[in-house]
């Protein structure tokens, strides 16, 4: 990995950590997990920097404030309409 890739990765990790810390000041891990359609274990793994949230989830994390009602543009992944595509379909470019 080149130095610029390392720098970019470090910046993304920092942004993810900052967004998560900010979200955790307003919501519990369970509330964040429910809003984003993930488990509380996943939120804990983000917090411990074991894994990083995806780009879409990172954007949603950055938008979590004191009330999701005040943020109508916040994507509620848990309530999104299911699609006929699976993750592997999207990864393979089918969806």
C-alpha positions in Angstrom: 0.0 0.0 0.0 1.4 3.4 -1.0 1.8 6.2 1.5 -1.1 8.2 -0.1 -3.4 5.1 0.2 -2.3 4.8 3.9 -3.1 8.4 4.4 -6.5 8.1 2.8 -7.3 5.0 4.9 -6.2 6.7 8.1 -8.4 9.7 7.2 -11.4 7.5 6.6 -10.8 5.7 9.9 -10.6 9.0 11.7 -13.8 10.3 10.1 -15.6 7.0 10.9 -14.4 7.2 14.6 -15.3 10.9 14.9 -18.8 10.2 13.4 -19.4 7.3 15.7 -18.2 9.2 18.8 -20.6 12.1 17.9 -23.5 9.7 17.2 -22.8 7.9 20.6 -23.2 11.3 22.4 -26.8 11.5 21.1 -27.9 7.8 20.8 -27.2 4.5 22.4 -25.4 1.7 20.6 -28.8 -0.1 20.3 -30.5 3.0 18.7 -27.6 3.5 16.3 -27.7 -0.2 15.3 -31.5 -0.1 14.8 -31.2 3.1 12.7 -28.5 1.6 10.5 -29.8 -2.0 10.3 -26.8 -3.6 12.0 -26.2 -5.4 15.2 -24.9 -3.7 18.4 -21.9 -6.0 18.0 -21.1 -4.3 14.7 -21.3 -0.9 16.3 -19.0 -2.1 19.0 -16.6 -3.4 16.4 -16.6 0.0 14.7 -16.0 1.6 18.1 -13.0 -0.7 18.7 -11.8 -0.1 15.1 -11.9 -3.8 14.3 -13.9 -3.0 11.2 -14.9 0.2 9.3 -18.5 1.1 8.3 -19.3 1.3 4.6 -19.4 4.6 2.9 -23.2 4.8 3.0 -23.3 3.9 6.6 -20.6 6.4 7.4 -22.7 9.2 5.8 -25.7 8.1 7.8 -23.6 8.1 11.0 -22.4 11.6 10.2 -26.1 12.7 10.1 -27.2 11.2 13.4 -28.0 14.0 15.8 -30.3 14.3 18.8 -33.4 13.3 16.8 -33.8 11.4 13.6 -37.1 13.3 13.2 -35.1 16.5 12.9 -33.1 14.8 10.1 -35.6 13.6 7.5 -32.9 12.9 5.0 -31.3 10.3 7.4 -31.5 6.9 5.8 -33.1 4.3 8.0 -31.5 1.1 6.6 -33.5 -1.1 9.0 -36.8 0.0 7.5 -35.7 0.1 3.8 -37.7 -1.9 1.4 -36.1 -5.2 0.7 -34.9 -5.7 -2.8 -34.6 -8.8 -4.9 -30.8 -8.4 -5.0 -28.5 -9.9 -2.5 -25.2 -8.5 -1.4 -23.2 -10.9 -3.6 -25.4 -9.7 -6.6 -24.5 -6.1 -5.9 -20.8 -7.0 -5.4 -20.8 -8.9 -8.7 -22.3 -5.9 -10.5 -25.6 -7.7 -11.2 -27.8 -5.3 -9.1 
